[in-house]
């Protein structure tokens, strides 16, 4: 049998030597069998009775109409106090900022159309959001006054350089905190230097703030951008010894401040280069092994979907999530941050109308975005990894091939190779 991994409805079939592992990730069922479960055989129906080979969850299905935005992200500023070498936004210290009128008007409109139970608000960058802490506080104050009986979840992605009083405030409001940091001082200072004249090193500031949160026993994650230039085990060990409990690992993508073309692998022109599929797989597995020694969790944009399943890779590029940039424009990607972006025409699909306190939405673009689904993309619709990968990141596919309906090929290879390893790892740890 040429293929070694299959997906039958919601269940993986992974060949392991002379046996097969049957794993239904959405139900947490796993077993090992001696023969391939041929469809419509008696054995196949016996496995169905146990709980395998069921229809995937409804959340995976393709959207045929637009209901509402289920979460809100504000890209508050194009200003940043750092000059990261791979910054997709190429933020500057004097970048533009979102007017308070647009921020509050956006939140007001979002709350009116929101039909869910938990209001999820994220503050993110085309720059560093904590530079706009006054606006963040006003937004939170407005939501707390107008949320009615809804629950709230606040999140922020930050470079970790904020002053102590800001951390105290974020902790007080129980923010979910993601801090971008790439490792020990030599790596952090190289990849993520300060933009302050005469002060390049950021590691001491960020590490001090990590230790503050760790001392407070406050949960947070570190978002690590990785290049195979560096030793991943050394990086994970560094964070483990600091006391970090959750590490979100993503590969460096060759697009941004110091990257003029999209090139992968050690043969690219870049010293700090982006990994290829097999290389990323090796380093990810090494990270998992090292993290286990420190009781750390390793997260990844794709693998977080392994036991949940997705039809769309992200909420933004499918118009489920509302992302508003500093100009008041709706964008289908966190990385397409303003009208100057070369891909703005593809990802922008609406704008705020201040005089009427509403958003004008281009539903023809929404329909296009809803078509980028795992069951529809060429190369994905029959792939066993489709409900884990869903074609990968739309903006990365566009920047590789200039095609919104292309696949993110780096993660395609990574995910297809990782899934059988994960399934075998699960069955080995359960002793089946």
C-alpha positions in Angstrom: 0.0 0.0 0.0 1.7 3.2 -1.3 0.0 5.7 1.0 0.7 5.3 4.7 -1.7 7.9 6.1 -5.4 8.4 5.3 -8.4 10.4 6.5 -11.8 8.7 6.6 -14.4 11.2 7.5 -13.1 12.4 10.9 -10.6 9.6 11.6 -6.9 9.1 10.7 -5.7 5.8 9.6 -1.9 5.6 10.0 0.2 2.6 8.9 2.7 1.6 11.5 4.8 -1.3 10.4 2.4 -4.2 9.8 -0.4 -2.7 11.8 -2.7 0.4 11.6 -3.4 3.1 14.1 -7.0 4.4 14.1 -7.3 7.8 15.7 -10.4 10.1 15.9 -8.9 13.3 17.3 -12.2 15.1 17.8 -13.4 12.4 20.1 -10.1 11.3 21.6 -10.5 7.7 20.5 -7.4 5.7 19.4 -6.7 2.0 18.8 -4.3 -0.3 16.9 -5.6 -2.9 14.5 -3.9 -5.6 12.3 -5.8 -5.1 9.1 -6.8 -2.1 7.0 -10.4 -1.2 7.7 -12.0 -1.5 4.3 -15.0 0.8 3.8 -18.4 -1.0 4.2 -16.8 -4.1 5.7 -18.1 -5.7 8.9 -15.0 -4.5 10.7 -15.5 -1.0 9.4 -19.0 -0.9 10.8 -17.8 -2.3 14.1 -15.4 0.7 14.4 -18.2 3.1 13.6 -20.2 1.6 16.5 -17.3 2.4 18.8 -17.1 6.0 17.6 -14.7 6.1 14.7 -15.5 7.3 11.1 -18.1 9.9 12.0 -18.9 13.1 10.2 -16.5 16.0 11.1 -17.9 18.7 13.5 -20.2 21.4 12.1 -17.6 24.0 12.9 -15.5 22.7 10.1 -18.1 23.2 7.4 -17.9 25.9 4.8 -19.8 29.2 5.4 -22.4 29.8 2.8 -23.6 33.1 4.3 -22.2 35.7 6.6 -23.8 36.0 10.1 -21.6 38.3 12.2 -18.1 38.9 13.4 -17.3 36.6 16.3 -14.3 38.5 17.7 -12.6 41.9 17.3 -9.0 42.8 16.9 -7.7 46.3 16.9 -4.5 47.2 15.1 -4.0 50.3 17.1 -0.7 51.7 15.7 2.0 51.6 13.1 4.5 52.9 15.7 7.0 50.6 17.5 9.9 51.0 19.8 11.7 48.0 18.2 13.1 47.3 14.7 12.7 43.5 14.3 14.6 42.2 11.3 11.6 40.2 10.0 8.8 42.7 10.8 6.1 42.3 8.2 4.7 45.7 9.1 8.0 47.5 8.9 6.8 49.6 11.9 8.6 52.8 12.8 8.9 54.9 15.9 6.8 57.6 14.4 4.1 55.5 12.8 0.5 56.5 12.6 -2.0 55.7 15.3 -5.7 54.9 15.4 -7.8 57.9 16.5 -9.8 57.2 19.6 -13.0 58.1 17.7 -12.4 55.1 15.3 -11.5 52.8 18.2 -14.6 53.5 20.2 -16.8 53.6 17.1 -15.5 50.2 16.0 -16.3 48.7 19.4 -19.7 50.2 19.5 -20.6 48.8 16.1 -19.1 45.4 17.0 -21.1 45.1 20.2 -24.4 45.9 18.3 -23.9 43.1 15.7 -22.4 40.5 18.1 -24.7 37.6 18.9 -22.3 35.3 20.9 -21.9 34.8 24.6 -18.3 35.9 25.2 -16.9 39.2 23.8 -13.3 38.5 22.7 -11.2 41.6 22.1 -7.5 41.5 21.0 -5.1 44.4 20.8 -2.4 43.7 18.3 0.2 45.4 16.2 1.1 46.8 13.0 3.2 48.3 15.8 3.5 47.9 19.5 0.0 48.1 21.1 1.1 49.1 24.6 2.3 52.4 23.2 -1.5 53.1 22.9 -2.3 52.1 26.5 -4.6 55.2 26.9 -6.7 54.0 24.0 -6.7 50.4 25.3 -8.0 51.6 28.7 -10.8 53.7 27.1 -11.8 50.7 24.9 -11.9 48.4 28.0 -13.8 51.0 30.0 -16.4 51.3 27.2 -16.9 47.6 26.9 -17.3 47.1 30.6 -20.0 49.7 30.6 -21.9 48.3 27.6 -21.3 44.5 27.6 -24.7 43.9 29.3 -24.7 40.2 30.4 -21.9 39.1 28.1 -18.6 37.7 29.4 -15.4 39.3 28.2 -12.0 38.1 27.2 -9.2 40.6 26.6 -5.9 39.6 24.9 -2.8 41.4 23.8 0.2 40.6 21.7 3.2 42.7 22.8 6.9 43.0 22.4 7.3 42.9 26.2 8.9 46.3 26.8 6.0 48.0 28.6 6.5 49.7 31.9 5.6 48.0 35.2 2.3 50.0 35.7 1.0 48.7 32.4 1.7 45.1 33.3 -0.1 45.7 36.7 -3.1 47.0 34.8 -3.1 44.1 32.3 -2.9 41.6 35.1 -5.7 43.4 37.0 -8.0 43.0 34.0 -6.9 39.4 33.5 -5.6 39.9 29.9 -4.4 37.0 28.0 -0.8 38.0 27.3 1.4 36.9 24.4 5.0 38.2 24.5 7.1 38.1 21.4 10.7 37.0 22.3 13.1 34.9 20.3 15.4 33.4 22.9 18.7 34.1 24.8 20.2 37.6 24.7 22.4 37.1 21.6 19.4 35.9 19.5 16.8 38.3 21.0 19.1 41.4 20.5 20.0 40.3 16.9 16.4 39.6 15.8 14.5 42.1 17.9 16.7 45.2 18.6 15.3 48.4 20.1 14.7 51.3 17.8 16.0 53.8 20.4 19.2 55.6 19.3 22.2 54.3 21.2 20.1 51.5 22.9 19.8 48.4 20.7 19.6 45.5 23.3 16.0 44.6 24.2 16.7 41.3 26.0 17.3 42.6 29.5 14.0 44.6 29.4 11.9 41.8 28.1 13.4 39.2 30.4 12.8 41.4 33.4 9.1 41.6 32.5 8.9 37.9 31.9 10.3 37.3 35.4 7.7 39.8 36.9 4.8 37.7 35.4 6.4 34.4 36.4 6.9 35.7 40.0 3.3 36.7 40.1 2.4 33.2 38.8 0.4 34.9 36.0 -0.3 32.8 32.9 1.2 34.0 29.6 2.8 32.6 26.5 6.0 33.5 24.7 5.7 33.8 20.9 8.9 32.6 19.4 9.9 33.2 15.8 12.5 30.6 14.9 15.2 30.2 12.3 17.3 27.1 11.9 20.3 29.4 12.1 19.9 28.9 15.9 19.8 25.9 18.2 16.2 25.2 19.1 17.0 23.1 22.1 19.1 25.9 23.5 16.3 28.4 23.0 13.7 26.1 24.7 16.1 25.4 27.5 16.5 29.2 28.0 12.8 29.7 28.4 12.4 26.6 30.5 15.0 27.7 33.0 13.3 31.2 33.2 10.1 29.4 34.2 8.0 30.0 31.0 5.2 27.4 30.8 3.8 28.0 27.3 5.9 28.6 24.1 4.2 29.4 20.8 6.7 28.4 18.1 6.4 29.7 14.5 9.0 29.7 11.8 10.5 32.9 10.4 8.8 33.8 7.1 11.1 35.6 4.7 9.0 38.8 4.3 9.5 42.1 6.0 12.0 44.7 6.9 15.2 43.0 5.9 13.8 40.4 3.5 13.3 41.4 -0.1 12.1 38.2 -1.6 10.5 34.9 -0.4 13.3 32.3 -0.2 13.4 29.2 2.1 16.3 27.1 3.3 20.0 27.5 4.0 20.8 28.2 0.3 18.8 31.4 0.4 20.7 34.7 0.4 19.7 35.4 4.0 22.0 34.5 7.0 18.9 34.3 9.3 16.9 32.1 7.0 13.5 30.4 6.9 13.2 26.7 7.3 12.0 24.2 4.7 9.4 21.6 5.6 11.6 18.7 6.7 14.0 21.1 8.5 11.0 22.7 10.4 9.7 19.2 11.3 13.1 18.2 12.8 13.4 21.4 14.9 9.8 21.3 16.0 10.2 17.7 17.3 13.4 18.7 19.1 11.5 21.6 20.7 8.8 19.2 21.9 11.4 16.9 23.5 13.2 19.7 25.3 9.9 21.3 26.4 8.8 18.0 28.0 11.8 18.2 30.4 10.6 21.6 31.7 6.9 20.8 31.8 6.3 23.4 29.0 3.6 23.4 26.4 4.7 23.9 22.8 2.0 25.5 20.6 1.9 26.1 16.9 -0.6 27.7 14.6 -1.4 24.4 12.8 -1.0 21.9 15.6 -3.4 23.8 17.8 -6.1 22.6 15.4 -5.0 18.9 15.5 -7.7 17.8 18.0 -10.2 20.6 17.2 -10.3 20.6 13.4 -10.8 23.5 11.1 -12.2 24.3 7.7 -10.7 27.7 7.5 -7.1 28.3 8.6 -8.0 31.5 10.4 -11.0 33.6 11.3 -9.7 36.7 9.7 -9.2 35.4 6.2 -12.7 33.8 6.3 -14.4 37.0 7.6 -15.4 35.3 10.8 -13.1 37.6 12.8 -13.2 41.4 12.6 -9.8 43.0 12.3 -9.6 46.8 12.0 -6.4 48.7 11.3 -5.5 52.2 12.4 -7.2 53.7 9.3 -10.5 52.1 10.2 -10.3 49.5 7.4 -11.4 45.9 7.7 -8.5 43.6 6.9 -8.6 39.8 6.4 -5.1 39.4 7.9 -3.1 40.7 10.9 -0.1 41.2 8.6 -1.9 43.4 6.1 -1.9 46.5 8.3 -2.5 49.5 6.1 -3.4 50.7 2.5 0.3 50.9 1.5 0.6 47.1 1.8 1.0 45.5 -1.6 -1.7 42.9 -0.7 -4.2 45.4 0.7 -6.5 45.1 -2.3 -6.8 41.3 -1.7 -7.4 41.4 2.0 -9.2 44.7 2.7 -13.0 44.2 2.5 -14.6 47.2 4.2 -14.1 50.5 6.1 -15.5 52.5 8.9 -17.9 55.4 8.1 -17.5 57.9 11.0 -20.4 60.1 10.1 -22.8 57.1 10.3 -20.9 55.1 13.0 -21.0 52.0 10.9 -18.9 49.7 8.7 -19.4 49.4 5.0 -18.7 45.8 4.1 -17.9 44.5 0.6 -19.8 41.2 0.7 -18.5 40.2 -2.7 -15.1 40.0 -1.1 -16.5 38.2 1.9 -17.9 35.5 -0.4 -14.5 35.1 -2.0 -12.9 34.7 1.4 -15.4 32.1 2.4 -14.4 30.0 -0.7 -10.9 29.5 0.7 -12.0 26.4 2.6 -10.3 23.0 3.2 -12.9 21.1 1.2 -12.5 23.4 -1.8 -8.8 24.2 -2.2 -7.1 22.3 -4.9 -4.6 19.9 -3.3 -6.4 20.1 0.1 -9.8 18.7 -0.6 -8.5 15.1 -0.7 -5.6 15.5 1.7 -5.6 13.7 5.1 -4.2 16.9 6.7 -7.0 19.2 5.5 -8.8 19.6 8.8 -5.5 20.4 10.6 -4.0 22.7 7.9 -6.9 24.0 5.8 -4.4 25.2 3.2 -2.3 27.2 5.7 -2.0 30.9 6.0 -3.6 32.9 3.2 -1.2 35.8 3.3 1.8 33.6 3.2 0.3 31.8 0.2 -0.3 35.1 -1.5 3.3 36.3 -0.8 4.7 33.1 -2.2 2.6 32.8 -5.3 0.4 35.9 -5.5 -2.7 33.6 -5.4 -5.3 33.8 -2.5 -6.4 30.2 -3.3 -2.9 28.7 -3.3 -1.6 26.6 -0.4 1.0 27.7 2.2 3.5 25.2 0.9 6.0 25.3 3.8 3.3 24.4 6.3 1.7 22.0 3.9 4.8 19.8 3.9 5.3 20.3 7.6 1.8 19.4 8.6 1.6 16.3 6.4 4.8 14.9 7.8 4.0 15.8 11.4 0.5 14.2 11.7 1.6 10.6 11.4 4.4 11.3 13.9 2.0 12.8 16.4 -0.5 9.9 16.0 2.3 7.3 16.6 3.5 9.3 19.6 0.0 9.4 21.1 -0.5 5.6 20.7 3.0 4.9 22.1 2.3 7.0 25.2 -1.0 5.3 25.8 0.6 1.9 25.5 -1.9 0.6 22.9 
